[in-house]
Amino acid sequence: MYKIVSKKRLNPTVTQMEIYAPMVAAKAKPGQFIILRVDENGERIPLTVAGTAPENGTVKIIFQIVGKTTKMLDSKNEGEYIQDFAGPLGVATHTEGIRKVCIVGGGVGCAIAMPVAQEFHRLGAEVTSIIGFRNKDLLILEDEFRECSDRLTVMTDDGSYARQGNVTVPLKEYLEAGEKFDMIITIGPLIMMKFVVAAAKPFDVPVTVSMNPIMIDGTGMCGGCRLTLDQDGKKVTKFACVDGPDFNGYEVDFDEAMSRGRMYAEYERHAYDKACNLLKGVN
């Protein structure tokens, strides 16, 4: 059992927790993830490590309440326990030799992008961050990004805060002005990452994307997280849990990934509604 040390609401649908898991805290690096179960009958869900405090033995996770399990997890409070917390899993984000990086985060994907930006800042790289949200109410982690970024641009789709527009607008402005990034790292909704890749392609800048497809066991055995990559004209299957979650954005078949990601949307909606009704009964 793993104790919830702290719990904080970042916006109406996003929650941050710190979990006491000293073995994970001692080993986890930016870009890696964990798989947890809320209780002994719960499903396994992957969540990216949003920060660690090895001296305290804690791991920070940030999650959006979108389905049954995240709803059940959000019902837990500080001082309570969750059943399982396995990790770190996946391959850490590549940082070697990168001196000038642009981090592009969207929505709750900013929770994954933040520790990556912090790591580059710690290593002395020049960090340009662009973060985007649908509106002001959904904004998260602005202060944390500002602390670890040499430049930060905040975008909202509706213009209710900072600049109006999507994250590709300032990215294109930087590239068209002649900025030479060693790497663009983008983390967020699939459609956003697809357009970030498209915006960068004319400038021949390497783009890393963080993929989070359907995942079950986290060891490459179930095949649920498979992705199709185009490597020099050859279709190659990779698994996000063991080969990723980071991939070359120019190789990813985003259309296939988006199609597979929608496969269980209706089922998850029903499960979420059922969980809500159960929790209402408990309360």
C-alpha positions as CSV (number, residue, x, y, z in Angstrom):
1,M,0.0,0.0,0.0
2,Y,1.2,3.5,-0.9
3,K,0.3,6.5,1.2
4,I,-1.0,9.8,-0.3
5,V,1.2,12.4,1.4
6,S,-0.5,15.4,-0.2
7,K,-3.3,16.3,-2.5
8,K,-3.9,19.5,-4.4
9,R,-6.5,20.6,-6.9
10,L,-4.8,22.4,-9.9
11,N,-8.1,23.1,-11.7
12,P,-11.6,21.7,-11.8
13,T,-10.5,18.5,-13.6
14,V,-6.8,18.1,-12.7
15,T,-5.4,16.9,-9.4
16,Q,-1.9,16.7,-8.1
17,M,-0.8,14.1,-5.5
18,E,2.4,13.1,-3.8
19,I,2.7,9.4,-3.1
20,Y,5.2,7.9,-0.6
21,A,7.1,5.4,-2.8
22,P,10.8,5.7,-1.9
23,M,12.1,3.1,-4.3
24,V,10.4,4.8,-7.2
25,A,11.5,8.2,-6.0
26,A,15.1,7.1,-5.9
27,K,15.2,5.9,-9.5
28,A,12.6,7.8,-11.6
29,K,13.8,10.3,-14.2
30,P,11.9,12.9,-16.3
31,G,9.9,11.2,-19.1
32,Q,9.3,7.9,-17.2
33,F,6.0,6.8,-15.8
34,I,4.4,4.5,-13.2
35,I,1.4,2.2,-13.3
36,L,-1.0,2.3,-10.3
37,R,-4.1,0.6,-9.0
38,V,-6.4,2.4,-6.7
39,D,-7.6,-0.8,-4.9
40,E,-7.2,-4.5,-5.3
41,N,-10.0,-4.8,-7.8
42,G,-8.9,-1.7,-9.8
43,E,-7.6,-1.4,-13.3
44,R,-4.0,-0.5,-14.0
45,I,-3.4,3.0,-15.4
46,P,-0.2,4.7,-16.5
47,L,0.7,8.1,-15.1
48,T,3.8,10.0,-15.9
49,V,6.1,11.0,-13.1
50,A,5.6,14.7,-12.6
51,G,8.4,15.1,-10.1
52,T,10.3,13.4,-7.3
53,A,11.7,14.2,-3.9
54,P,14.1,11.3,-3.1
55,E,15.0,12.9,0.2
56,N,11.3,12.5,1.3
57,G,10.7,9.3,-0.7
58,T,7.8,10.9,-2.6
59,V,6.7,10.9,-6.2
60,K,4.4,13.5,-7.7
61,I,1.7,12.6,-10.1
62,I,-0.8,14.8,-11.9
63,F,-3.9,13.4,-13.5
64,Q,-7.0,14.5,-15.3
65,I,-10.4,13.1,-14.1
66,V,-11.6,11.5,-17.3
67,G,-12.7,8.0,-16.5
68,K,-13.7,5.6,-13.8
69,T,-10.2,5.0,-12.3
70,T,-9.1,8.6,-12.2
71,K,-12.5,9.4,-10.6
72,M,-11.8,6.8,-7.9
73,L,-8.3,8.0,-7.5
74,D,-9.5,11.6,-7.0
75,S,-11.9,10.4,-4.3
76,K,-8.9,9.4,-2.2
77,N,-7.6,12.0,0.3
78,E,-4.4,12.9,2.0
79,G,-3.4,10.2,4.5
80,E,-5.2,7.5,2.6
81,Y,-3.6,4.7,0.6
82,I,-3.6,3.3,-2.9
83,Q,-3.0,-0.4,-3.7
84,D,-0.1,-0.4,-6.2
85,F,2.5,2.0,-7.5
86,A,4.9,0.3,-9.9
87,G,7.8,1.9,-11.6
88,P,9.7,3.7,-12.9
89,L,8.8,2.4,-16.4
90,G,9.7,3.5,-19.9
91,V,12.8,5.3,-21.2
92,A,13.8,8.6,-19.7
93,T,13.8,11.7,-22.0
94,H,17.0,12.1,-23.9
95,T,18.9,15.2,-22.8
96,E,22.5,14.6,-23.8
97,G,24.0,17.2,-26.1
98,I,20.9,19.3,-26.2
99,R,21.8,22.9,-25.4
100,K,18.8,24.8,-26.8
101,V,15.4,23.2,-26.4
102,C,11.8,24.2,-27.0
103,I,9.2,22.5,-24.8
104,V,5.6,22.6,-26.1
105,G,2.9,21.4,-23.7
106,G,-0.8,21.3,-24.1
107,G,-3.4,20.9,-21.3
108,V,-2.7,18.2,-18.8
109,G,0.3,17.2,-21.0
110,C,2.0,20.2,-19.3
111,A,2.3,18.0,-16.2
112,I,4.6,15.7,-18.2
113,A,6.4,18.5,-19.9
114,M,7.2,20.4,-16.7
115,P,9.8,17.9,-15.2
116,V,11.4,17.7,-18.6
117,A,11.8,21.5,-18.8
118,Q,13.1,21.5,-15.2
119,E,15.7,18.8,-16.1
120,F,17.0,20.8,-19.1
121,H,17.1,23.9,-16.9
122,R,19.1,22.0,-14.3
123,L,21.6,20.8,-16.9
124,G,22.1,24.4,-18.1
125,A,20.3,24.3,-21.4
126,E,18.4,27.3,-22.8
127,V,14.8,26.5,-22.3
128,T,11.9,28.0,-24.3
129,S,8.5,26.9,-23.1
130,I,5.1,27.2,-24.8
131,I,2.1,26.0,-22.9
132,G,-1.5,26.0,-24.1
133,F,-4.9,25.5,-22.6
134,R,-8.5,25.8,-23.8
135,N,-9.2,28.6,-21.3
136,K,-8.0,30.4,-18.2
137,D,-9.8,28.1,-15.8
138,L,-7.8,25.1,-17.1
139,L,-4.4,26.7,-16.7
140,I,-1.9,24.8,-14.6
141,L,1.8,25.0,-13.6
142,E,2.5,28.5,-15.0
143,D,4.7,29.5,-12.1
144,E,6.7,26.2,-12.3
145,F,7.3,26.7,-16.0
146,R,8.3,30.3,-15.5
147,E,10.9,29.3,-12.9
148,C,12.7,26.8,-15.3
149,S,12.3,28.6,-18.6
150,D,14.4,31.3,-20.2
151,R,11.3,32.3,-22.2
152,L,7.7,31.3,-21.6
153,T,4.6,31.8,-23.7
154,V,1.2,31.0,-22.5
155,M,-1.7,30.5,-24.9
156,T,-5.4,30.0,-24.5
157,D,-7.8,29.0,-27.3
158,D,-10.4,31.5,-26.3
159,G,-8.1,34.4,-25.3
160,S,-9.4,34.4,-21.7
161,Y,-5.7,34.6,-20.5
162,A,-2.4,35.6,-22.1
163,R,-2.3,35.2,-25.9
164,Q,-5.1,33.8,-27.9
165,G,-4.4,30.9,-30.2
166,N,-2.9,27.5,-30.2
167,V,0.7,26.6,-29.4
168,T,1.9,26.4,-33.0
169,V,1.4,30.2,-33.4
170,P,4.4,31.2,-31.2
171,L,6.4,28.1,-32.3
172,K,6.1,29.2,-36.0
173,E,7.0,32.8,-35.0
174,Y,10.2,31.5,-33.3
175,L,11.2,29.3,-36.3
176,E,10.4,31.9,-38.9
177,A,12.5,34.4,-37.0
178,G,15.5,32.1,-37.3
179,E,15.6,30.4,-33.9
180,K,17.7,27.2,-34.1
181,F,16.5,24.7,-31.6
182,D,18.5,21.5,-31.0
183,M,15.2,19.8,-30.2
184,I,11.5,20.5,-29.9
185,I,9.8,18.3,-27.3
186,T,6.0,18.3,-27.4
187,I,3.6,16.7,-25.0
188,G,-0.2,16.9,-25.0
189,P,-3.2,15.8,-27.1
190,L,-2.4,13.8,-30.1
191,I,-3.9,16.3,-32.5
192,M,-1.8,19.1,-31.0
193,M,1.4,17.1,-31.3
194,K,0.6,16.2,-34.9
195,F,0.3,19.9,-35.8
196,V,3.5,20.8,-33.8
197,V,5.4,18.2,-35.9
198,A,3.8,19.7,-39.1
199,A,4.8,23.2,-38.0
200,A,8.4,22.2,-37.4
201,K,8.9,20.0,-40.5
202,P,9.7,22.9,-43.0
203,F,12.5,24.0,-40.7
204,D,14.1,20.5,-40.3
205,V,14.1,20.7,-36.5
206,P,14.1,17.3,-34.6
207,V,10.8,16.8,-32.8
208,T,10.3,14.4,-29.9
209,V,6.7,13.5,-29.0
210,S,5.5,11.7,-25.8
211,M,2.9,9.0,-26.6
212,N,0.4,7.8,-24.1
213,P,-1.7,5.1,-25.9
214,I,-3.9,2.4,-24.3
215,M,-1.6,0.6,-21.8
216,I,-2.2,-2.4,-19.6
217,D,0.8,-4.3,-18.3
218,G,3.6,-1.7,-19.0
219,T,6.2,-4.4,-19.9
220,G,5.5,-4.8,-23.7
221,M,3.7,-8.2,-23.3
222,C,0.0,-7.1,-23.9
223,G,0.6,-5.2,-27.1
224,G,-2.1,-2.6,-26.2
225,C,0.3,0.3,-26.5
226,R,1.6,-0.5,-29.9
227,L,2.4,2.3,-32.3
228,T,3.2,2.3,-36.0
229,L,6.3,4.2,-37.1
230,D,7.4,5.0,-40.6
231,Q,11.2,4.5,-40.6
232,D,12.7,5.2,-44.0
233,G,9.6,4.1,-45.7
234,K,9.2,0.9,-43.7
235,K,6.3,0.3,-41.3
236,V,7.7,-0.6,-37.8
237,T,5.7,-1.5,-34.7
238,K,6.9,-0.2,-31.4
239,F,5.5,-0.3,-27.9
240,A,5.1,2.9,-25.9
241,C,5.7,1.2,-22.6
242,V,9.2,-0.2,-23.3
243,D,10.4,1.7,-26.4
244,G,9.0,5.0,-25.3
245,P,7.0,7.0,-24.3
246,D,9.2,9.4,-26.4
247,F,9.4,8.9,-30.1
248,N,10.6,10.7,-33.2
249,G,7.5,12.8,-34.1
250,Y,8.2,12.6,-37.9
251,E,7.9,8.8,-37.7
252,V,4.6,8.5,-35.7
253,D,1.4,7.5,-37.5
254,F,-0.8,10.0,-35.6
255,D,-4.0,9.2,-37.5
256,E,-3.8,5.5,-36.4
257,A,-2.9,6.5,-32.9
258,M,-5.9,8.8,-32.6
259,S,-8.2,6.1,-34.1
260,R,-7.0,3.5,-31.6
261,G,-7.3,6.0,-28.7
262,R,-11.0,6.5,-29.4
263,M,-11.8,2.7,-29.4
264,Y,-13.0,2.6,-25.8
265,A,-14.4,6.1,-25.3
266,E,-18.0,5.0,-25.0
267,Y,-17.2,2.2,-22.6
268,E,-15.1,4.5,-20.4
269,R,-17.9,7.0,-20.4
270,H,-20.3,4.4,-19.0
271,A,-17.7,3.2,-16.4
272,Y,-17.1,6.8,-15.3
273,D,-20.9,7.5,-14.8
274,K,-21.2,4.3,-12.8
275,A,-18.2,5.3,-10.6
276,C,-19.8,8.7,-10.0
277,N,-23.0,7.1,-8.9
278,L,-21.2,4.7,-6.6
279,L,-19.2,7.5,-5.0
280,K,-22.4,9.6,-4.5
281,G,-23.8,6.6,-2.6
282,V,-20.7,6.4,-0.4
283,N,-20.8,10.1,0.3
